[in-house]
Amino acid sequence: MVVESFYENVKRHTMEHRELHTAEEEENVVLQFKPEPAQTMYIACLWSHWTDPKEPEVRGFAAITDEPPADIAAVGHDRCIINLKPEHVEAWLAPDGRSRQELQAILSDRAVPVFQHEILIAA
């Protein structure tokens, strides 16, 4: 998946580094994260195609996540999408014949830009 930014949901009290007050209800906040400087990100994803003769076919897709870098953790999110280095994109998209170790090495050798964030929606 090629993106310029991404969005995550966090709880306001977590983002503000405080406990939930008595009688306070959790409030969801949507944050937009953008790399600084601005750049294209190549997000590692997995897809699958399920079939069953008795059911309609299902296609699935998910971005792979891992522990967040410090700037994302600091605003209350507990994971982050994996941003592939451009030199690894072709290998990731053509995994046939590659070992699990090779593919894991691609995920481990990731690009980790500094992220800026802004609040888009506070519910």
C-alpha positions as CSV (number, residue, x, y, z in Angstrom):
1,M,0.0,0.0,0.0
2,V,1.4,3.4,-0.9
3,V,0.5,6.3,1.4
4,E,1.5,9.8,2.3
5,S,-0.1,9.7,5.8
6,F,-2.2,7.4,7.9
7,Y,-4.8,7.6,10.6
8,E,-5.2,6.0,14.0
9,N,-7.8,6.1,16.8
10,V,-6.6,6.8,20.4
11,K,-8.4,7.5,23.6
12,R,-8.2,11.2,24.6
13,H,-7.1,10.5,28.2
14,T,-4.3,8.2,26.9
15,M,-3.2,10.9,24.4
16,E,-3.1,13.4,27.3
17,H,-1.2,11.0,29.6
18,R,-3.8,10.9,32.3
19,E,-6.2,8.5,34.0
20,L,-9.8,8.5,33.0
21,H,-11.7,10.8,35.6
22,T,-14.5,9.4,37.7
23,A,-17.7,9.5,35.7
24,E,-15.8,10.5,32.5
25,E,-16.5,8.4,29.5
26,E,-13.8,7.4,27.1
27,E,-13.6,9.7,24.1
28,N,-12.1,8.6,20.8
29,V,-9.8,10.9,18.9
30,V,-8.7,10.3,15.3
31,L,-5.1,11.4,14.6
32,Q,-3.5,11.8,11.2
33,F,0.2,11.0,11.1
34,K,2.5,12.4,8.4
35,P,6.2,11.8,8.0
36,E,8.6,14.8,8.3
37,P,9.9,15.6,5.8
38,A,6.9,14.6,3.6
39,Q,7.6,11.4,1.8
40,T,5.8,8.4,0.2
41,M,5.5,5.4,2.5
42,Y,5.4,1.8,1.3
43,I,3.3,-0.1,3.8
44,A,3.8,-3.9,4.2
45,C,0.5,-5.7,3.7
46,L,-0.8,-9.2,3.6
47,W,-3.8,-10.4,1.5
48,S,-5.7,-13.6,1.2
49,H,-8.5,-15.1,-0.9
50,W,-10.8,-17.6,0.9
51,T,-13.1,-19.9,-0.9
52,D,-15.7,-22.4,0.3
53,P,-18.1,-24.1,-2.1
54,K,-21.0,-23.3,0.3
55,E,-20.1,-19.6,0.9
56,P,-19.3,-16.5,-1.2
57,E,-15.6,-15.9,-1.7
58,V,-13.9,-13.5,0.6
59,R,-10.9,-11.4,-0.1
60,G,-8.9,-10.1,2.9
61,F,-6.3,-7.4,3.2
62,A,-4.4,-6.0,6.2
63,A,-1.5,-3.7,6.9
64,I,1.2,-5.3,9.0
65,T,1.8,-3.5,12.3
66,D,4.5,-3.6,15.0
67,E,5.5,-1.7,18.1
68,P,5.2,2.1,17.6
69,P,8.2,4.4,17.3
70,A,8.5,6.8,20.3
71,D,6.7,9.7,18.6
72,I,3.6,7.6,17.9
73,A,3.7,5.9,21.3
74,A,4.0,9.4,23.0
75,V,0.5,10.3,21.7
76,G,-1.1,7.1,23.0
77,H,-1.1,4.7,20.1
78,D,0.2,1.2,20.8
79,R,1.2,0.0,17.3
80,C,2.3,1.4,13.9
81,I,2.2,0.2,10.3
82,I,5.5,-1.1,8.9
83,N,7.0,1.2,6.4
84,L,9.2,-0.7,3.9
85,K,12.4,0.8,2.6
86,P,12.0,1.5,-1.1
87,E,14.8,-1.0,-1.9
88,H,12.8,-3.8,-0.3
89,V,9.4,-3.2,-2.1
90,E,10.1,-5.4,-5.1
91,A,11.2,-8.3,-2.9
92,W,8.2,-7.9,-0.7
93,L,5.8,-8.0,-3.7
94,A,7.5,-11.1,-5.1
95,P,7.9,-13.4,-2.1
96,D,7.9,-16.7,-4.0
97,G,11.1,-18.6,-3.3
98,R,12.1,-16.4,-0.3
99,S,12.5,-17.9,3.1
100,R,10.6,-16.7,6.2
101,Q,13.9,-15.3,7.5
102,E,14.4,-13.2,4.3
103,L,10.9,-11.8,4.6
104,Q,11.3,-11.1,8.3
105,A,14.5,-9.3,7.5
106,I,12.7,-7.0,5.1
107,L,10.1,-6.2,7.8
108,S,12.9,-5.6,10.4
109,D,14.9,-3.3,8.1
110,R,12.2,-0.7,7.8
111,A,12.1,3.0,7.2
112,V,11.2,4.9,10.4
113,P,10.6,8.6,9.7
114,V,9.8,11.1,12.3
115,F,6.0,11.6,12.4
116,Q,4.0,14.7,13.1
117,H,0.4,14.4,14.0
118,E,-2.8,16.4,14.2
119,I,-6.2,15.8,15.6
120,L,-8.8,15.3,12.8
121,I,-11.8,14.2,14.8
122,A,-12.6,14.3,18.5
123,A,-15.9,12.4,19.2
